Amino acid sequence: MADALPAKFTRGKHLMRTRGELNDTFSEVFDTLAPSRGQIAPGHPLGIWPDPKAIS
């Protein structure tokens, strides 16, 4: 997520602060996501979902 931010937020000490703020903001959301959730990737904004047959 930090890679998509403007450079003024990710240069030098700003990167550590920005990552900390992002972690504080989103850690609760990430903790509640199911392990088999879809992974958002470039070109796949709705996520790439694992094949349920491969999990079993």
Buried (B, 14 or more C-beta within 10 A) or exposed (E): EEEEBEEEBBEEEBBEEBBEEBEEEEEEEEEEEEEEEEEEEEEEEEEEEEEEEEEE
